[in-house]
Amino acid sequence: MATTLDLKSKEEKDAELDKRIEALRRKNEALIRRYQVP
């Protein structure tokens, strides 16, 4: 039981990290576009 909980929490953490990384990537792209426009 402990192992299944650990696996589930690890998968949830990975999903959260993926969402955060994707959000940061979009934010960075928006900033880069904003500063590239003369």
mmCIF file of the N, C-alpha and C atoms, coordinates in Angstrom:
data_MODEL
# 
_entry.id   MODEL 
# 
loop_
_atom_site.group_PDB 
_atom_site.id 
_atom_site.type_symbol 
_atom_site.label_atom_id 
_atom_site.label_alt_id 
_atom_site.label_comp_id 
_atom_site.label_asym_id 
_atom_site.label_entity_id 
_atom_site.label_seq_id 
_atom_site.pdbx_PDB_ins_code 
_atom_site.Cartn_x 
_atom_site.Cartn_y 
_atom_site.Cartn_z 
_atom_site.occupancy 
_atom_site.B_iso_or_equiv 
_atom_site.pdbx_formal_charge 
_atom_site.auth_seq_id 
_atom_site.auth_comp_id 
_atom_site.auth_asym_id 
_atom_site.auth_atom_id 
_atom_site.pdbx_PDB_model_num 
ATOM 1   N N  . MET A 1 1  ? 0.840  -1.210 0.000   1.00 0.00 ? 1  MET A N  1 
ATOM 2   C CA . MET A 1 1  ? 0.000  0.000  0.000   1.00 0.00 ? 1  MET A CA 1 
ATOM 3   C C  . MET A 1 1  ? 0.869  1.252  0.000   1.00 0.00 ? 1  MET A C  1 
ATOM 4   N N  . ALA A 1 2  ? 1.920  1.239  0.801   1.00 0.00 ? 2  ALA A N  1 
ATOM 5   C CA . ALA A 1 2  ? 2.797  2.412  0.854   1.00 0.00 ? 2  ALA A CA 1 
ATOM 6   C C  . ALA A 1 2  ? 3.425  2.661  -0.514  1.00 0.00 ? 2  ALA A C  1 
ATOM 7   N N  . THR A 1 3  ? 3.791  1.580  -1.195  1.00 0.00 ? 3  THR A N  1 
ATOM 8   C CA . THR A 1 3  ? 4.443  1.741  -2.497  1.00 0.00 ? 3  THR A CA 1 
ATOM 9   C C  . THR A 1 3  ? 3.479  2.344  -3.516  1.00 0.00 ? 3  THR A C  1 
ATOM 10  N N  . THR A 1 4  ? 2.215  1.901  -3.516  1.00 0.00 ? 4  THR A N  1 
ATOM 11  C CA . THR A 1 4  ? 1.259  2.451  -4.473  1.00 0.00 ? 4  THR A CA 1 
ATOM 12  C C  . THR A 1 4  ? 1.027  3.936  -4.194  1.00 0.00 ? 4  THR A C  1 
ATOM 13  N N  . LEU A 1 5  ? 0.955  4.306  -2.922  1.00 0.00 ? 5  LEU A N  1 
ATOM 14  C CA . LEU A 1 5  ? 0.783  5.720  -2.581  1.00 0.00 ? 5  LEU A CA 1 
ATOM 15  C C  . LEU A 1 5  ? 1.995  6.519  -3.046  1.00 0.00 ? 5  LEU A C  1 
ATOM 16  N N  . ASP A 1 6  ? 3.188  5.968  -2.823  1.00 0.00 ? 6  ASP A N  1 
ATOM 17  C CA . ASP A 1 6  ? 4.397  6.668  -3.242  1.00 0.00 ? 6  ASP A CA 1 
ATOM 18  C C  . ASP A 1 6  ? 4.397  6.856  -4.754  1.00 0.00 ? 6  ASP A C  1 
ATOM 19  N N  . LEU A 1 7  ? 4.029  5.793  -5.484  1.00 0.00 ? 7  LEU A N  1 
ATOM 20  C CA . LEU A 1 7  ? 4.013  5.891  -6.941  1.00 0.00 ? 7  LEU A CA 1 
ATOM 21  C C  . LEU A 1 7  ? 3.010  6.953  -7.389  1.00 0.00 ? 7  LEU A C  1 
ATOM 22  N N  . LYS A 1 8  ? 1.822  6.935  -6.786  1.00 0.00 ? 8  LYS A N  1 
ATOM 23  C CA . LYS A 1 8  ? 0.800  7.908  -7.172  1.00 0.00 ? 8  LYS A CA 1 
ATOM 24  C C  . LYS A 1 8  ? 1.284  9.328  -6.889  1.00 0.00 ? 8  LYS A C  1 
ATOM 25  N N  . SER A 1 9  ? 1.848  9.545  -5.697  1.00 0.00 ? 9  SER A N  1 
ATOM 26  C CA . SER A 1 9  ? 2.307  10.889 -5.353  1.00 0.00 ? 9  SER A CA 1 
ATOM 27  C C  . SER A 1 9  ? 3.429  11.312 -6.299  1.00 0.00 ? 9  SER A C  1 
ATOM 28  N N  . LYS A 1 10 ? 4.304  10.361 -6.692  1.00 0.00 ? 10 LYS A N  1 
ATOM 29  C CA . LYS A 1 10 ? 5.393  10.701 -7.606  1.00 0.00 ? 10 LYS A CA 1 
ATOM 30  C C  . LYS A 1 10 ? 4.819  11.116 -8.961  1.00 0.00 ? 10 LYS A C  1 
ATOM 31  N N  . GLU A 1 11 ? 3.830  10.362 -9.447  1.00 0.00 ? 11 GLU A N  1 
ATOM 32  C CA . GLU A 1 11 ? 3.220  10.711 -10.730 1.00 0.00 ? 11 GLU A CA 1 
ATOM 33  C C  . GLU A 1 11 ? 2.548  12.076 -10.648 1.00 0.00 ? 11 GLU A C  1 
ATOM 34  N N  . GLU A 1 12 ? 1.858  12.341 -9.533  1.00 0.00 ? 12 GLU A N  1 
ATOM 35  C CA . GLU A 1 12 ? 1.198  13.638 -9.381  1.00 0.00 ? 12 GLU A CA 1 
ATOM 36  C C  . GLU A 1 12 ? 2.228  14.760 -9.353  1.00 0.00 ? 12 GLU A C  1 
ATOM 37  N N  . LYS A 1 13 ? 3.345  14.525 -8.625  1.00 0.00 ? 13 LYS A N  1 
ATOM 38  C CA . LYS A 1 13 ? 4.388  15.550 -8.567  1.00 0.00 ? 13 LYS A CA 1 
ATOM 39  C C  . LYS A 1 13 ? 4.970  15.793 -9.955  1.00 0.00 ? 13 LYS A C  1 
ATOM 40  N N  . ASP A 1 14 ? 5.205  14.716 -10.713 1.00 0.00 ? 14 ASP A N  1 
ATOM 41  C CA . ASP A 1 14 ? 5.736  14.861 -12.066 1.00 0.00 ? 14 ASP A CA 1 
ATOM 42  C C  . ASP A 1 14 ? 4.768  15.681 -12.924 1.00 0.00 ? 14 ASP A C  1 
ATOM 43  N N  . ALA A 1 15 ? 3.471  15.404 -12.809 1.00 0.00 ? 15 ALA A N  1 
ATOM 44  C CA . ALA A 1 15 ? 2.482  16.137 -13.596 1.00 0.00 ? 15 ALA A CA 1 
ATOM 45  C C  . ALA A 1 15 ? 2.497  17.615 -13.213 1.00 0.00 ? 15 ALA A C  1 
ATOM 46  N N  . GLU A 1 16 ? 2.587  17.890 -11.916 1.00 0.00 ? 16 GLU A N  1 
ATOM 47  C CA . GLU A 1 16 ? 2.630  19.292 -11.473 1.00 0.00 ? 16 GLU A CA 1 
ATOM 48  C C  . GLU A 1 16 ? 3.874  19.979 -12.014 1.00 0.00 ? 16 GLU A C  1 
ATOM 49  N N  . LEU A 1 17 ? 5.021  19.279 -11.967 1.00 0.00 ? 17 LEU A N  1 
ATOM 50  C CA . LEU A 1 17 ? 6.259  19.867 -12.485 1.00 0.00 ? 17 LEU A CA 1 
ATOM 51  C C  . LEU A 1 17 ? 6.121  20.150 -13.973 1.00 0.00 ? 17 LEU A C  1 
ATOM 52  N N  . ASP A 1 18 ? 5.536  19.211 -14.725 1.00 0.00 ? 18 ASP A N  1 
ATOM 53  C CA . ASP A 1 18 ? 5.351  19.423 -16.156 1.00 0.00 ? 18 ASP A CA 1 
ATOM 54  C C  . ASP A 1 18 ? 4.514  20.677 -16.402 1.00 0.00 ? 18 ASP A C  1 
ATOM 55  N N  . LYS A 1 19 ? 3.429  20.844 -15.638 1.00 0.00 ? 19 LYS A N  1 
ATOM 56  C CA . LYS A 1 19 ? 2.576  22.025 -15.818 1.00 0.00 ? 19 LYS A CA 1 
ATOM 57  C C  . LYS A 1 19 ? 3.355  23.295 -15.513 1.00 0.00 ? 19 LYS A C  1 
ATOM 58  N N  . ARG A 1 20 ? 4.143  23.276 -14.412 1.00 0.00 ? 20 ARG A N  1 
ATOM 59  C CA . ARG A 1 20 ? 4.909  24.472 -14.050 1.00 0.00 ? 20 ARG A CA 1 
ATOM 60  C C  . ARG A 1 20 ? 5.941  24.799 -15.117 1.00 0.00 ? 20 ARG A C  1 
ATOM 61  N N  . ILE A 1 21 ? 6.637  23.771 -15.615 1.00 0.00 ? 21 ILE A N  1 
ATOM 62  C CA . ILE A 1 21 ? 7.660  23.994 -16.647 1.00 0.00 ? 21 ILE A CA 1 
ATOM 63  C C  . ILE A 1 21 ? 7.008  24.569 -17.903 1.00 0.00 ? 21 ILE A C  1 
ATOM 64  N N  . GLU A 1 22 ? 5.857  24.013 -18.287 1.00 0.00 ? 22 GLU A N  1 
ATOM 65  C CA . GLU A 1 22 ? 5.162  24.496 -19.481 1.00 0.00 ? 22 GLU A CA 1 
ATOM 66  C C  . GLU A 1 22 ? 4.736  25.953 -19.292 1.00 0.00 ? 22 GLU A C  1 
ATOM 67  N N  . ALA A 1 23 ? 4.225  26.301 -18.116 1.00 0.00 ? 23 ALA A N  1 
ATOM 68  C CA . ALA A 1 23 ? 3.810  27.681 -17.845 1.00 0.00 ? 23 ALA A CA 1 
ATOM 69  C C  . ALA A 1 23 ? 5.010  28.611 -17.916 1.00 0.00 ? 23 ALA A C  1 
ATOM 70  N N  . LEU A 1 24 ? 6.132  28.201 -17.305 1.00 0.00 ? 24 LEU A N  1 
ATOM 71  C CA . LEU A 1 24 ? 7.335  29.041 -17.335 1.00 0.00 ? 24 LEU A CA 1 
ATOM 72  C C  . LEU A 1 24 ? 7.820  29.212 -18.768 1.00 0.00 ? 24 LEU A C  1 
ATOM 73  N N  . ARG A 1 25 ? 7.769  28.130 -19.551 1.00 0.00 ? 25 ARG A N  1 
ATOM 74  C CA . ARG A 1 25 ? 8.227  28.202 -20.940 1.00 0.00 ? 25 ARG A CA 1 
ATOM 75  C C  . ARG A 1 25 ? 7.380  29.203 -21.724 1.00 0.00 ? 25 ARG A C  1 
ATOM 76  N N  . ARG A 1 26 ? 6.049  29.138 -21.551 1.00 0.00 ? 26 ARG A N  1 
ATOM 77  C CA . ARG A 1 26 ? 5.174  30.077 -22.264 1.00 0.00 ? 26 ARG A CA 1 
ATOM 78  C C  . ARG A 1 26 ? 5.461  31.510 -21.828 1.00 0.00 ? 26 ARG A C  1 
ATOM 79  N N  . LYS A 1 27 ? 5.668  31.708 -20.522 1.00 0.00 ? 27 LYS A N  1 
ATOM 80  C CA . LYS A 1 27 ? 5.952  33.048 -20.006 1.00 0.00 ? 27 LYS A CA 1 
ATOM 81  C C  . LYS A 1 27 ? 7.239  33.579 -20.620 1.00 0.00 ? 27 LYS A C  1 
ATOM 82  N N  . ASN A 1 28 ? 8.271  32.716 -20.666 1.00 0.00 ? 28 ASN A N  1 
ATOM 83  C CA . ASN A 1 28 ? 9.544  33.135 -21.244 1.00 0.00 ? 28 ASN A CA 1 
ATOM 84  C C  . ASN A 1 28 ? 9.376  33.488 -22.715 1.00 0.00 ? 28 ASN A C  1 
ATOM 85  N N  . GLU A 1 29 ? 8.633  32.665 -23.460 1.00 0.00 ? 29 GLU A N  1 
ATOM 86  C CA . GLU A 1 29 ? 8.432  32.947 -24.882 1.00 0.00 ? 29 GLU A CA 1 
ATOM 87  C C  . GLU A 1 29 ? 7.721  34.283 -25.065 1.00 0.00 ? 29 GLU A C  1 
ATOM 88  N N  . ALA A 1 30 ? 6.722  34.560 -24.239 1.00 0.00 ? 30 ALA A N  1 
ATOM 89  C CA . ALA A 1 30 ? 6.001  35.827 -24.345 1.00 0.00 ? 30 ALA A CA 1 
ATOM 90  C C  . ALA A 1 30 ? 6.943  36.992 -24.068 1.00 0.00 ? 30 ALA A C  1 
ATOM 91  N N  . LEU A 1 31 ? 7.784  36.861 -23.033 1.00 0.00 ? 31 LEU A N  1 
ATOM 92  C CA . LEU A 1 31 ? 8.731  37.934 -22.707 1.00 0.00 ? 31 LEU A CA 1 
ATOM 93  C C  . LEU A 1 31 ? 9.727  38.134 -23.840 1.00 0.00 ? 31 LEU A C  1 
ATOM 94  N N  . ILE A 1 32 ? 10.238 37.031 -24.388 1.00 0.00 ? 32 ILE A N  1 
ATOM 95  C CA . ILE A 1 32 ? 11.216 37.142 -25.481 1.00 0.00 ? 32 ILE A CA 1 
ATOM 96  C C  . ILE A 1 32 ? 10.578 37.852 -26.670 1.00 0.00 ? 32 ILE A C  1 
ATOM 97  N N  . ARG A 1 33 ? 9.353  37.470 -27.032 1.00 0.00 ? 33 ARG A N  1 
ATOM 98  C CA . ARG A 1 33 ? 8.683  38.129 -28.162 1.00 0.00 ? 33 ARG A CA 1 
ATOM 99  C C  . ARG A 1 33 ? 8.512  39.617 -27.879 1.00 0.00 ? 33 ARG A C  1 
ATOM 100 N N  . ARG A 1 34 ? 8.114  39.948 -26.660 1.00 0.00 ? 34 ARG A N  1 
ATOM 101 C CA . ARG A 1 34 ? 7.872  41.347 -26.314 1.00 0.00 ? 34 ARG A CA 1 
ATOM 102 C C  . ARG A 1 34 ? 9.153  42.164 -26.473 1.00 0.00 ? 34 ARG A C  1 
ATOM 103 N N  . TYR A 1 35 ? 10.288 41.595 -26.025 1.00 0.00 ? 35 TYR A N  1 
ATOM 104 C CA . TYR A 1 35 ? 11.534 42.363 -26.086 1.00 0.00 ? 35 TYR A CA 1 
ATOM 105 C C  . TYR A 1 35 ? 12.153 42.335 -27.474 1.00 0.00 ? 35 TYR A C  1 
ATOM 106 N N  . GLN A 1 36 ? 11.796 41.347 -28.307 1.00 0.00 ? 36 GLN A N  1 
ATOM 107 C CA . GLN A 1 36 ? 12.351 41.294 -29.657 1.00 0.00 ? 36 GLN A CA 1 
ATOM 108 C C  . GLN A 1 36 ? 11.683 42.321 -30.562 1.00 0.00 ? 36 GLN A C  1 
ATOM 109 N N  . VAL A 1 37 ? 10.431 42.659 -30.293 1.00 0.00 ? 37 VAL A N  1 
ATOM 110 C CA . VAL A 1 37 ? 9.729  43.636 -31.140 1.00 0.00 ? 37 VAL A CA 1 
ATOM 111 C C  . VAL A 1 37 ? 10.364 45.007 -30.940 1.00 0.00 ? 37 VAL A C  1 
ATOM 112 N N  . PRO A 1 38 ? 10.831 45.646 -32.015 1.00 0.00 ? 38 PRO A N  1 
ATOM 113 C CA . PRO A 1 38 ? 11.489 46.963 -31.892 1.00 0.00 ? 38 PRO A CA 1 
ATOM 114 C C  . PRO A 1 38 ? 10.509 48.087 -31.584 1.00 0.00 ? 38 PRO A C  1 
# 
